[in-house]
Amino acid sequence: MAKGAKRPFGAVPGRMAAWIGRHVSFFIFAVLAVLATLCVRNFAARDNLVIILKQSAIPAVACIGMTMVLMTGGIDLSLGYIVGLASIIAGILAKTLLLRCPRWCWPCCWWAP
């Protein structure tokens, strides 16, 4: 673009485009969070954020472990299998040992007697 020429309408300045290019995953996350807040009632509510954090704990731990494996040069494709197997074993043990749902976990097992 020639010096002194006006930018076309809607053009993103160079610095902003470079920042978005370096932080594209953060930018996409922020756009999705804003859209969800505008379109879904109670999305940004405290209770919903707590539920999201609780549900993302297991995948976060699995991703941290997988990162360590990949950083050491290894490759492990059994992550999904191990997480699924651990869930199945926990469910079977809870049912056979008749473990009751703790009171603090009422949203997780509202169906429990």
Secondary structure, 3 states (H helix, E strand, C coil): CCCCCCCCCCCCCHHHHHHHHHCHHHHHHHHHHHHHHHHCCCCCCHHHHHHHHHHCHHHHHHHHHHHHHHHCCCCCCCHHHHHHHHHHHHHHHHHHCCCCCCHHHCCCCCCCC
